Amino acid sequence: MIRTNSGLRSLVQSLRPMTSSLSKLEAYSCYTSQAASALQQATKPNSYREDEYAKVDWDNLGFGITPADFVYTMKCSIDGKFEQGELAPYGNVELSPSAAVLNYGQGLYEGTKAYRTDDGRLLLFRLDRNAARMKMGADRLCMPCPSIYQFVDAVKQTALANKRWTPPPGKGTLYIRPLLMGSGPILGLAPAPEYTFLIYASPVGNYFKEGLKPLSIYVEEEFHRATRGGAGGIKSITNYAPVLKAMARAKSRGFSDVLYLDSANKKNLEEVSSCNIFLVKGNVISTPATNGTILPGVTRRSIIEIARDHGYQVEERAIPLDELMDADEVFCTGTAVGVAPVGTITYQDRR
């Protein structure tokens, strides 16, 4: 088993206070009266107490869908301007069979979490980063995108409206999923005439079934997650279904997840299926550079910044597979997974 670095444990623990540090979001720290009014109207029919919880077995939360009460929706026409959004009860979405998202995969998603504090407040984590990443992805897929203010305000409204679904401190988080999709009908291959931005939420526990136990990772040689010039560096919905085959095969062999290599040379590390990877060797922390095939994770960036504050040397570069097998410690990061330690790496006949 890859040994645990006590200094790195303190580094990872630094993420917790950082969650409450919203200095980069001070411009969004207050709701507009319009947003507050919309939220009040949307939640009025159920009139839940501020400290009330939904009826959920908080001690046995997995990472599955348990729909919270409200969904946020905002639409945009071809002029590229999103109108005022609104909260509505969770339910199915009506789409044309010829919607661009269904026919051509014109869609993006983000992921973030709301954390409940001991005194009942909700904390959100670096939403401006998610908003900026969605904007980058929207540009790549020829879609208009909500502004950073619209994105942040919409997530705040969604979190507040679904507060009773946010687990007690230490029991999990409220996972919040923003989606941007080409909802308008189109037959020929072209950008959609209409776009929908929506957000739903679900209480979740640990992403991996192992919980906080170290993961067992299999290095994939046959399949690739992304290629140069493709869409691997954005959260396009088309990036995720193609990894299911490799994941299913690895899990059938008892592994937690799959680590992909670069498609050009098949020798450098890329990503795990849904998270970034880091190596520790002495006082040096290394992670693959984001070069268009690797997602620029928000948790990844936070770890890099905190590590440097703690005196670690952090390198973002091409990492040969041999370095992975010789590392002191390996861990994965992502919004869904948090920070997950890796216990074993299997490549061909080496473990």
C-alpha positions as CSV (number, residue, x, y, z in Angstrom):
1,M,0.0,0.0,0.0
2,I,1.2,3.5,-0.8
3,R,2.2,5.1,2.5
4,T,0.4,8.1,3.9
5,N,2.2,11.4,4.2
6,S,1.2,13.1,7.4
7,G,2.0,16.5,6.0
8,L,-0.3,16.0,3.1
9,R,-3.1,15.0,5.5
10,S,-2.9,18.5,7.0
11,L,-2.8,20.0,3.5
12,V,-6.0,18.2,2.6
13,Q,-7.7,19.2,5.8
14,S,-7.1,22.8,4.8
15,L,-9.8,22.4,2.2
16,R,-12.4,22.5,4.9
17,P,-11.8,26.1,6.2
18,M,-11.3,27.1,2.6
19,T,-14.9,26.2,1.9
20,S,-16.0,29.0,4.2
21,S,-13.6,31.5,2.6
22,L,-15.7,33.2,0.0
23,S,-13.6,36.3,-0.5
24,K,-13.5,35.7,-4.2
25,L,-17.2,35.7,-4.3
26,E,-17.8,38.9,-2.3
27,A,-19.4,40.5,-5.3
28,Y,-22.1,37.8,-5.1
29,S,-22.4,37.5,-1.3
30,C,-25.8,39.3,-1.1
31,Y,-28.9,38.2,-2.9
32,T,-30.7,40.8,-4.9
33,S,-34.2,41.6,-3.6
34,Q,-35.6,40.2,-6.9
35,A,-33.9,36.8,-6.3
36,A,-34.9,36.7,-2.7
37,S,-38.5,37.4,-3.6
38,A,-38.5,34.7,-6.3
39,L,-37.1,32.3,-3.8
40,Q,-39.7,33.2,-1.2
41,Q,-42.5,32.7,-3.6
42,A,-41.2,29.4,-4.8
43,T,-40.8,27.9,-1.3
44,K,-44.0,29.4,0.1
45,P,-46.3,26.3,-0.7
46,N,-44.3,24.0,1.5
47,S,-43.5,26.4,4.4
48,Y,-40.7,24.3,5.9
49,R,-39.1,25.5,9.1
50,E,-35.6,26.9,8.7
51,D,-34.1,24.0,10.8
52,E,-36.2,21.2,9.3
53,Y,-34.7,18.2,7.6
54,A,-36.1,16.0,4.8
55,K,-36.9,12.4,5.8
56,V,-33.6,10.8,4.7
57,D,-31.4,8.1,6.3
58,W,-28.5,10.4,6.7
59,D,-26.2,7.6,8.0
60,N,-26.5,5.6,4.8
61,L,-26.2,8.1,2.0
62,G,-24.5,6.8,-1.1
63,F,-23.9,8.7,-4.3
64,G,-27.3,8.2,-5.9
65,I,-30.2,10.4,-7.0
66,T,-32.6,11.5,-4.2
67,P,-34.3,14.5,-5.8
68,A,-34.6,17.6,-3.7
69,D,-37.7,19.8,-3.8
70,F,-36.8,22.5,-6.4
71,V,-35.2,22.9,-9.8
72,Y,-34.0,26.2,-11.2
73,T,-34.6,26.9,-14.9
74,M,-33.5,29.8,-17.2
75,K,-33.9,29.9,-21.0
76,C,-32.1,31.7,-23.8
77,S,-33.1,32.4,-27.4
78,I,-30.8,32.7,-30.4
79,D,-29.9,36.3,-29.4
80,G,-27.7,34.9,-26.6
81,K,-29.4,36.6,-23.6
82,F,-30.7,34.5,-20.8
83,E,-33.9,35.7,-19.3
84,Q,-34.8,35.8,-15.6
85,G,-34.8,32.3,-14.2
86,E,-37.3,30.7,-11.8
87,L,-37.6,27.9,-9.2
88,A,-40.2,25.2,-9.7
89,P,-40.9,21.8,-8.2
90,Y,-38.6,19.0,-9.3
91,G,-40.0,17.1,-12.3
92,N,-39.4,15.8,-15.7
93,V,-38.1,18.1,-18.5
94,E,-40.1,18.4,-21.8
95,L,-37.9,18.3,-24.9
96,S,-38.5,18.1,-28.6
97,P,-37.3,14.8,-30.1
98,S,-35.1,16.9,-32.4
99,A,-33.5,18.9,-29.5
100,A,-29.8,19.5,-30.2
101,V,-28.8,18.0,-26.9
102,L,-30.5,14.7,-27.8
103,N,-29.3,14.5,-31.4
104,Y,-25.9,16.1,-31.3
105,G,-24.9,16.1,-27.7
106,Q,-24.8,19.9,-27.4
107,G,-24.7,20.1,-23.6
108,L,-22.4,20.8,-20.6
109,Y,-22.7,20.2,-16.9
110,E,-21.0,21.4,-13.8
111,G,-21.0,20.0,-10.3
112,T,-20.7,21.7,-6.9
113,K,-21.8,21.1,-3.3
114,A,-23.5,22.9,-0.4
115,Y,-22.2,22.1,3.1
116,R,-24.2,22.6,6.3
117,T,-22.4,24.1,9.3
118,D,-23.0,23.4,12.9
119,D,-24.9,26.7,13.3
120,G,-27.2,25.8,10.3
121,R,-25.6,28.0,7.6
122,L,-24.9,26.7,4.1
123,L,-21.5,27.1,2.5
124,L,-20.7,27.0,-1.2
125,F,-17.3,26.5,-2.7
126,R,-15.6,28.7,-5.4
127,L,-18.7,29.0,-7.6
128,D,-17.0,31.6,-9.8
129,R,-14.6,28.9,-10.9
130,N,-17.4,26.6,-12.0
131,A,-19.1,29.5,-13.8
132,A,-15.9,30.4,-15.7
133,R,-15.4,26.7,-16.6
134,M,-18.9,26.5,-18.0
135,K,-18.3,29.6,-20.0
136,M,-15.2,28.1,-21.5
137,G,-17.1,24.9,-22.4
138,A,-20.0,26.8,-23.9
139,D,-17.6,28.7,-26.2
140,R,-16.2,25.4,-27.4
141,L,-19.7,24.0,-28.1
142,C,-21.0,27.2,-29.7
143,M,-23.6,27.9,-26.9
144,P,-24.5,31.1,-25.1
145,C,-23.8,30.9,-21.4
146,P,-25.2,32.6,-18.2
147,S,-23.0,35.3,-16.8
148,I,-20.9,34.5,-13.7
149,Y,-23.4,36.5,-11.7
150,Q,-26.4,34.6,-13.1
151,F,-24.7,31.3,-12.5
152,V,-23.7,32.0,-8.9
153,D,-27.1,33.5,-8.0
154,A,-28.9,30.6,-9.5
155,V,-26.9,28.1,-7.5
156,K,-27.4,30.1,-4.3
157,Q,-31.2,30.1,-5.0
158,T,-31.2,26.4,-5.6
159,A,-29.2,25.6,-2.5
160,L,-31.4,27.8,-0.3
161,A,-34.7,26.4,-1.7
162,N,-33.5,22.8,-1.0
163,K,-31.8,23.5,2.3
164,R,-33.8,20.8,4.1
165,W,-32.1,18.2,1.8
166,T,-28.6,19.3,2.9
167,P,-27.3,16.6,5.2
168,P,-26.3,17.4,8.8
169,P,-22.6,18.3,9.3
170,G,-20.4,15.4,8.7
171,K,-23.1,13.2,7.1
172,G,-22.7,14.3,3.5
173,T,-23.4,17.3,1.2
174,L,-26.1,18.6,-1.1
175,Y,-24.7,17.9,-4.6
176,I,-25.8,20.6,-7.0
177,R,-25.8,19.9,-10.8
178,P,-26.0,22.9,-13.2
179,L,-26.8,21.9,-16.8
180,L,-26.6,23.9,-20.0
181,M,-28.1,22.3,-23.1
182,G,-29.3,23.0,-26.6
183,S,-33.0,22.5,-26.0
184,G,-34.2,23.9,-29.3
185,P,-35.2,21.7,-32.2
186,I,-32.6,21.2,-35.0
187,L,-32.3,18.7,-37.8
188,G,-29.1,19.6,-39.7
189,L,-25.9,19.7,-37.7
190,A,-25.9,23.3,-36.3
191,P,-26.2,25.2,-33.0
192,A,-29.6,25.0,-31.4
193,P,-32.1,27.9,-31.8
194,E,-32.8,27.8,-28.0
195,Y,-30.9,26.9,-24.8
196,T,-31.9,25.9,-21.3
197,F,-29.9,26.3,-18.2
198,L,-31.2,24.3,-15.3
199,I,-30.0,23.2,-11.8
200,Y,-31.2,20.3,-9.7
201,A,-29.9,18.9,-6.4
202,S,-29.6,15.7,-4.4
203,P,-28.1,14.8,-1.0
204,V,-25.1,12.6,-1.3
205,G,-22.5,10.7,0.7
206,N,-19.2,9.3,-0.5
207,Y,-18.7,8.9,-4.3
208,F,-16.9,5.6,-4.1
209,K,-18.4,2.6,-2.4
210,E,-15.1,2.2,-0.5
211,G,-16.0,5.4,1.4
212,L,-12.8,6.8,2.9
213,K,-10.8,3.6,2.3
214,P,-7.9,3.8,-0.2
215,L,-8.9,3.1,-3.8
216,S,-7.6,0.4,-6.2
217,I,-7.0,1.9,-9.6
218,Y,-6.5,0.0,-12.9
219,V,-4.4,1.6,-15.7
220,E,-6.3,1.4,-19.0
221,E,-4.4,0.7,-22.2
222,E,-7.1,-0.1,-24.7
223,F,-9.5,2.8,-24.4
224,H,-8.8,6.6,-24.1
225,R,-10.8,9.3,-22.4
226,A,-9.7,12.2,-24.7
227,T,-7.5,13.2,-27.6
228,R,-5.7,16.4,-28.5
229,G,-8.0,18.8,-30.3
230,G,-11.1,17.2,-28.8
231,A,-13.3,18.2,-25.9
232,G,-11.6,16.5,-23.0
233,G,-10.7,19.8,-21.3
234,I,-14.4,20.8,-20.9
235,K,-17.3,19.2,-19.1
236,S,-19.2,18.2,-22.2
237,I,-21.8,15.6,-21.6
238,T,-20.3,13.6,-24.5
239,N,-17.1,12.9,-22.5
240,Y,-18.6,10.6,-19.9
241,A,-20.6,7.7,-21.6
242,P,-17.5,6.6,-23.5
243,V,-15.7,5.7,-20.3
244,L,-18.4,3.4,-19.0
245,K,-17.1,0.4,-20.8
246,A,-13.6,0.6,-19.4
247,M,-15.1,1.4,-15.9
248,A,-17.4,-1.6,-16.0
249,R,-14.6,-3.9,-17.0
250,A,-12.4,-2.6,-14.3
251,K,-15.1,-2.9,-11.6
252,S,-15.9,-6.4,-12.7
253,R,-12.3,-7.2,-11.8
254,G,-12.6,-5.6,-8.4
255,F,-11.0,-2.2,-9.1
256,S,-12.5,1.1,-7.9
257,D,-11.9,3.0,-11.1
258,V,-9.7,3.5,-14.3
259,L,-6.7,5.7,-14.9
260,Y,-6.3,6.7,-18.6
261,L,-3.0,7.4,-20.5
262,D,-2.4,9.9,-23.2
263,S,-3.8,8.7,-26.6
264,A,-0.7,9.8,-28.6
265,N,2.1,8.0,-26.8
266,K,0.2,5.8,-24.3
267,K,2.9,6.5,-21.7
268,N,1.8,9.7,-19.8
269,L,-0.9,10.0,-17.1
270,E,-4.1,11.8,-18.0
271,E,-7.1,11.4,-15.6
272,V,-9.2,8.9,-13.7
273,S,-12.7,8.5,-15.1
274,S,-14.2,11.4,-13.2
275,C,-11.4,13.0,-11.3
276,N,-7.9,14.4,-11.4
277,I,-4.8,12.6,-10.1
278,F,-1.8,13.7,-8.0
279,L,1.5,12.1,-7.1
280,V,3.6,12.8,-4.0
281,K,7.3,12.2,-3.9
282,G,9.1,13.7,-0.9
283,N,8.2,17.4,-0.9
284,V,7.1,17.4,-4.5
285,I,3.5,17.1,-5.6
286,S,2.9,16.5,-9.3
287,T,-0.2,16.4,-11.5
288,P,-0.7,16.2,-15.2
289,A,-0.8,19.6,-16.9
290,T,-4.1,20.7,-18.4
291,N,-3.4,20.8,-22.1
292,G,-6.8,20.4,-23.6
293,T,-7.3,16.7,-22.8
294,I,-7.5,17.1,-19.0
295,L,-10.3,18.8,-17.1
296,P,-9.2,21.9,-15.1
297,G,-10.8,20.8,-11.8
298,V,-11.8,23.3,-9.2
299,T,-10.7,21.0,-6.4
300,R,-7.5,20.3,-8.4
301,R,-6.7,24.1,-8.5
302,S,-7.5,24.4,-4.8
303,I,-5.1,21.6,-3.8
304,I,-2.4,23.2,-5.9
305,E,-2.8,26.6,-4.2
306,I,-3.0,25.1,-0.7
307,A,0.0,22.9,-1.3
308,R,2.2,25.8,-2.3
309,D,1.0,27.7,0.8
310,H,2.2,24.7,2.8
311,G,5.6,24.8,1.3
312,Y,5.3,21.9,-1.2
313,Q,6.8,22.2,-4.6
314,V,4.0,21.7,-7.1
315,E,4.6,20.6,-10.7
316,E,2.0,20.6,-13.5
317,R,3.6,18.6,-16.3
318,A,3.7,15.5,-18.4
319,I,4.1,12.5,-16.0
320,P,5.4,9.2,-17.3
321,L,3.7,6.1,-16.0
322,D,6.9,4.9,-14.3
323,E,6.8,7.9,-11.9
324,L,3.3,6.8,-10.8
325,M,4.5,3.4,-9.9
326,D,7.4,4.9,-7.9
327,A,5.4,7.5,-6.0
328,D,5.3,7.8,-2.2
329,E,1.6,8.6,-2.3
330,V,-1.2,9.0,-4.9
331,F,-4.6,10.7,-4.5
332,C,-7.5,11.8,-6.7
333,T,-9.5,15.0,-6.5
334,G,-12.8,16.2,-7.8
335,T,-16.1,17.8,-6.7
336,A,-17.9,14.5,-6.4
337,V,-15.0,12.5,-4.9
338,G,-13.5,15.3,-2.7
339,V,-10.0,14.1,-2.0
340,A,-9.6,10.3,-2.2
341,P,-6.5,8.3,-1.3
342,V,-5.2,5.6,-3.7
343,G,-4.0,2.4,-2.1
344,T,-3.0,0.4,-5.1
345,I,-2.2,0.9,-8.8
346,T,-2.3,-2.0,-11.2
347,Y,-0.7,-1.8,-14.7
348,Q,-0.4,-5.0,-16.7
349,D,1.1,-7.5,-14.2
350,R,2.5,-4.9,-11.8
351,R,0.6,-3.9,-8.7
